[in-house]
Amino acid sequence: MALYSEKVMDHFLHPRNLGMLEDANGVGEVGNAQCGDIMKMYLKIEDEVVQDVKFETFGCGSAIASSSMATELIKGKPLEEVEQLTNKAVAEALDGLPDYKMHCSVLAEEAIQAALEDYRKNNQ
């Protein structure tokens, strides 16, 4: 049995929405001191919908794949739906992560929540 699913490998080797978003109006950065992974999410929100999203991740393949999949799950979605995204949903969309790599999907959820918080703070 392979350690990682085909979807994890695909998102690691061909990440979607990679890079910086110059006109982001919500930015969130989180890290995990234990493993050294750092994730930064950029959101462009208009009319309470995520119009665009990009990420920058310094970390392992699972962290990159989780970031990539998370962006795919929220792009074009209303904030009400984005707020409900969980790390479990990210992992399931990747067809699973090894237990010891689940913290990567947690980082993706936390980075999105941090970006939403930044958006709200700056757009009240």
Legacy VTK file of the C-alpha trace (Angstrom):
# vtk DataFile Version 3.0
C-alpha trace
ASCII
DATASET POLYDATA
POINTS 124 float
0.000 0.000 0.000
1.302 3.449 -0.908
2.004 5.892 1.906
0.235 8.724 0.063
-2.827 8.720 -2.170
-2.641 9.671 -5.834
-4.429 12.932 -4.998
-1.840 13.852 -2.370
0.961 13.168 -4.841
-0.821 15.129 -7.602
-1.363 18.200 -5.390
2.224 17.972 -4.130
3.763 17.659 -7.595
1.296 20.040 -9.303
0.039 22.452 -6.626
-2.947 24.587 -7.523
-3.134 28.296 -6.671
0.521 28.524 -5.660
2.064 31.943 -5.097
1.322 35.355 -3.670
-1.862 37.309 -4.331
-0.954 40.991 -4.677
-4.497 42.320 -4.180
-5.451 40.019 -1.295
-7.710 41.573 1.292
-7.263 38.725 3.788
-3.906 37.132 4.643
-3.256 34.450 7.229
0.012 32.830 8.252
0.381 29.899 10.619
3.135 27.504 11.545
3.834 24.332 13.443
6.971 24.613 15.577
7.179 20.840 16.002
7.557 20.031 12.300
8.669 23.415 10.961
5.845 23.794 8.402
4.696 27.351 7.634
1.589 28.185 5.583
0.427 31.523 4.257
-3.007 31.944 2.646
-4.055 34.933 0.560
-7.761 35.594 -0.016
-9.416 38.035 -2.411
-12.967 38.423 -1.140
-15.680 40.380 -2.931
-19.388 40.386 -2.078
-18.768 37.796 0.676
-17.349 35.293 -1.845
-13.747 34.071 -2.190
-13.010 35.297 -5.705
-9.372 34.192 -5.654
-7.005 32.382 -3.311
-3.293 31.636 -3.351
-0.883 30.037 -0.923
2.774 29.858 -0.039
3.898 26.871 2.023
7.268 25.933 3.415
6.982 22.317 4.432
6.646 18.695 3.515
4.660 17.184 0.657
1.590 16.703 2.860
1.646 20.377 3.850
1.879 21.494 0.220
-0.865 19.078 -0.851
-3.118 20.180 2.021
-2.628 23.855 1.130
-3.339 23.195 -2.532
-6.475 21.144 -1.852
-7.776 23.668 0.679
-7.549 26.450 -1.899
-9.487 24.326 -4.382
-12.200 23.683 -1.794
-12.800 27.364 -1.019
-12.277 29.136 -4.347
-15.529 30.660 -5.561
-17.352 29.758 -2.351
-19.349 32.097 -0.093
-17.710 32.972 3.226
-20.452 31.155 5.101
-19.308 27.927 3.450
-15.578 28.707 3.756
-15.957 29.216 7.511
-17.181 25.614 7.813
-14.117 24.035 6.164
-12.429 21.535 8.478
-9.095 19.789 8.373
-11.002 16.505 8.073
-12.672 17.766 4.882
-9.252 18.671 3.456
-7.830 15.246 4.333
-10.880 13.455 2.924
-10.644 15.438 -0.320
-7.055 14.193 -0.592
-8.281 10.606 -0.101
-6.644 10.578 3.324
-3.381 11.456 5.010
-1.289 9.264 7.297
-2.190 9.920 10.959
1.184 11.474 11.664
0.604 13.980 8.806
-2.908 15.116 9.812
-1.384 18.243 11.382
-0.778 19.452 7.808
-4.506 19.563 7.113
-4.987 21.328 10.463
-2.526 24.007 9.332
-4.507 24.519 6.121
-7.719 25.020 8.107
-5.963 27.383 10.539
-4.360 29.428 7.734
-7.756 29.956 6.083
-9.326 30.926 9.408
-6.467 33.387 10.047
-6.965 34.929 6.592
-10.711 35.266 7.243
-9.978 36.925 10.577
-7.583 39.347 8.858
-10.237 40.134 6.240
-12.870 40.855 8.897
-10.473 42.992 10.940
-9.647 45.155 7.921
-13.125 45.292 6.333
-15.565 46.147 9.083
LINES 1 125
124 0 1 2 3 4 5 6 7 8 9 10 11 12 13 14 15 16 17 18 19 20 21 22 23 24 25 26 27 28 29 30 31 32 33 34 35 36 37 38 39 40 41 42 43 44 45 46 47 48 49 50 51 52 53 54 55 56 57 58 59 60 61 62 63 64 65 66 67 68 69 70 71 72 73 74 75 76 77 78 79 80 81 82 83 84 85 86 87 88 89 90 91 92 93 94 95 96 97 98 99 100 101 102 103 104 105 106 107 108 109 110 111 112 113 114 115 116 117 118 119 120 121 122 123
